[in-house]
Amino acid sequence: LVAFVWFRNRRVDRGVPEPRDVVLPTGFRIGGAILGVLLVTFGAIGFADPTLMIDRWPWTLTPLTARIIACYAIEGGLVSLMLSRDSRWTAWRAITGAAVIGSALLLFGMLRAWGDLETDNALTWLLVIGLSATVVAGTAALVLFQRLLKAGR
């Protein structure tokens, strides 16, 4: 549904930055595209064969919960891929805020249930680092680009 609405809105949105909008650096958008490809690939593999996730995930999964996590990854990847095509900060702002909040909540949930995690599993640490990096980088982007937007750059 979100993708449908996004594509439908693209017909009336030329995608051209308004004079006061902040144009994102190309590297920022390339990073979003790379993240999107990685997440969609991970999610598609995990959805197609949930046993791969079940065997490696740092907490107990069922085939259903493995596929739910895979779908969550695919969704985030598709959003990153769609946004990577848009150079306007105003197009990224709300999604970036949602990613920061969502990642912070997931990180909090992991830390709250730390005793249930396999701490000797490298994926545990990859998730903690990835979620932490999303919170830090996303917050930095929100602060930096909002300041630039307010300055009228």
C-alpha positions as a printed NumPy array, in Angstrom:
array([[  0.   ,   0.   ,   0.   ],
       [  2.785,   2.432,   0.895],
       [  4.578,   1.73 ,  -2.383],
       [  1.323,   2.231,  -4.324],
       [  0.691,   5.623,  -2.695],
       [  4.314,   6.637,  -3.219],
       [  4.209,   5.752,  -6.932],
       [  0.852,   7.485,  -7.337],
       [  2.149,  10.654,  -5.681],
       [  5.2  ,  10.637,  -7.948],
       [  2.9  ,  11.504, -10.875],
       [  2.128,  14.906,  -9.364],
       [  5.477,  15.463,  -7.655],
       [  8.154,  16.476, -10.131],
       [ 10.859,  15.567,  -7.605],
       [ 12.558,  18.912,  -8.086],
       [ 13.897,  20.562,  -4.936],
       [ 12.167,  23.776,  -3.947],
       [ 14.448,  26.813,  -3.716],
       [ 14.882,  26.515,   0.076],
       [ 15.155,  22.716,   0.202],
       [ 18.431,  20.989,   0.994],
       [ 19.851,  18.826,  -1.776],
       [ 21.426,  15.704,  -0.318],
       [ 24.966,  14.754,  -1.287],
       [ 25.233,  12.006,  -3.895],
       [ 27.217,   9.823,  -1.466],
       [ 24.35 ,   9.983,   1.016],
       [ 21.928,   8.734,  -1.631],
       [ 24.334,   6.041,  -2.854],
       [ 24.677,   4.835,   0.742],
       [ 20.88 ,   4.6  ,   0.943],
       [ 20.786,   2.574,  -2.275],
       [ 23.503,   0.187,  -1.086],
       [ 21.734,  -0.297,   2.237],
       [ 18.503,  -0.924,   0.35 ],
       [ 20.043,  -3.614,  -1.86 ],
       [ 21.613,  -5.336,   1.152],
       [ 18.382,  -5.323,   3.159],
       [ 16.218,  -6.542,   0.267],
       [ 18.715,  -9.304,  -0.517],
       [ 18.936, -10.393,   3.123],
       [ 15.159, -10.295,   3.485],
       [ 14.476, -12.191,   0.258],
       [ 16.902, -14.957,   1.2  ],
       [ 15.488, -15.172,   4.722],
       [ 11.918, -15.237,   3.455],
       [ 12.644, -17.912,   0.846],
       [ 14.46 , -20.132,   3.35 ],
       [ 13.642, -19.186,   6.945],
       [ 15.782, -22.046,   8.259],
       [ 18.849, -20.003,   7.287],
       [ 17.742, -17.304,   9.721],
       [ 16.533, -19.75 ,  12.365],
       [ 19.934, -21.448,  12.467],
       [ 21.891, -18.18 ,  12.748],
       [ 19.671, -15.666,  14.525],
       [ 20.773, -14.608,  18.03 ],
       [ 17.431, -15.484,  19.588],
       [ 14.89 , -18.232,  19.015],
       [ 12.826, -17.899,  15.842],
       [ 10.015, -19.916,  14.323],
       [  9.522, -20.067,  10.544],
       [  6.819, -17.407,  10.907],
       [  8.913, -14.992,  13.002],
       [ 11.879, -15.503,  10.676],
       [  9.703, -14.492,   7.725],
       [  8.349, -11.496,   9.651],
       [ 11.896, -10.279,  10.294],
       [ 12.702, -10.916,   6.614],
       [  9.691,  -8.834,   5.55 ],
       [ 10.746,  -6.054,   7.92 ],
       [ 14.177,  -6.034,   6.252],
       [ 12.628,  -6.021,   2.775],
       [ 10.382,  -3.103,   3.689],
       [ 13.292,  -1.06 ,   5.014],
       [ 15.327,  -1.918,   1.937],
       [ 12.582,  -0.902,  -0.482],
       [ 12.1  ,   2.394,   1.344],
       [ 15.858,   3.039,   1.16 ],
       [ 15.881,   2.225,  -2.552],
       [ 12.906,   4.501,  -3.26 ],
       [ 14.375,   7.36 ,  -1.254],
       [ 17.803,   6.999,  -2.878],
       [ 16.188,   8.257,  -6.074],
       [ 15.143,  11.536,  -4.403],
       [ 17.691,  14.263,  -3.699],
       [ 15.468,  16.375,  -1.419],
       [ 15.978,  16.36 ,   2.327],
       [ 12.277,  17.09 ,   2.806],
       [ 11.527,  13.725,   1.141],
       [ 13.886,  11.925,   3.533],
       [ 13.145,  13.789,   6.772],
       [ 10.09 ,  11.913,   8.108],
       [ 11.44 ,   8.487,   7.106],
       [ 14.781,   9.278,   8.745],
       [ 13.016,  10.236,  11.975],
       [ 10.962,   7.046,  11.873],
       [ 14.116,   4.974,  11.269],
       [ 15.826,   6.587,  14.269],
       [ 12.851,   5.947,  16.55 ],
       [ 12.304,   2.396,  15.268],
       [ 15.978,   1.5  ,  15.592],
       [ 16.166,   2.981,  19.087],
       [ 13.146,   0.916,  20.144],
       [ 14.575,  -2.272,  18.631],
       [ 17.904,  -1.595,  20.35 ],
       [ 16.136,  -0.946,  23.638],
       [ 14.21 ,  -4.216,  23.23 ],
       [ 17.427,  -6.115,  22.581],
       [ 19.129,  -4.574,  25.594],
       [ 16.079,  -5.235,  27.768],
       [ 16.119,  -8.938,  26.803],
       [ 19.913,  -9.217,  26.752],
       [ 19.835, -12.421,  28.79 ],
       [ 17.826, -14.14 ,  26.053],
       [ 20.393, -13.326,  23.346],
       [ 23.296, -15.476,  22.257],
       [ 26.076, -13.005,  23.009],
       [ 28.706, -15.264,  21.446],
       [ 26.84 , -14.973,  18.117],
       [ 28.433, -12.367,  15.824],
       [ 24.999, -11.453,  14.491],
       [ 24.037, -10.177,  17.951],
       [ 26.831,  -7.634,  17.773],
       [ 26.153,  -6.812,  14.118],
       [ 22.556,  -5.981,  15.043],
       [ 23.594,  -3.883,  18.053],
       [ 26.181,  -1.998,  15.988],
       [ 23.831,  -1.544,  13.028],
       [ 20.946,  -0.287,  15.136],
       [ 23.26 ,   2.002,  17.112],
       [ 24.781,   3.367,  13.897],
       [ 21.293,   4.033,  12.53 ],
       [ 20.338,   5.965,  15.652],
       [ 23.559,   8.009,  15.68 ],
       [ 23.817,   8.653,  11.918],
       [ 20.088,   9.296,  11.542],
       [ 20.077,  11.75 ,  14.442],
       [ 23.145,  13.496,  13.013],
       [ 21.441,  13.75 ,   9.597],
       [ 18.275,  15.147,  11.184],
       [ 20.225,  17.796,  13.065],
       [ 22.57 ,  18.731,  10.215],
       [ 20.089,  18.844,   7.353],
       [ 17.404,  20.558,   9.434],
       [ 19.91 ,  23.28 ,  10.336],
       [ 20.784,  23.674,   6.674],
       [ 17.074,  23.772,   5.788],
       [ 16.376,  26.456,   8.384],
       [ 19.371,  28.452,   7.154],
       [ 17.775,  28.398,   3.702],
       [ 20.621,  26.619,   2.017]])
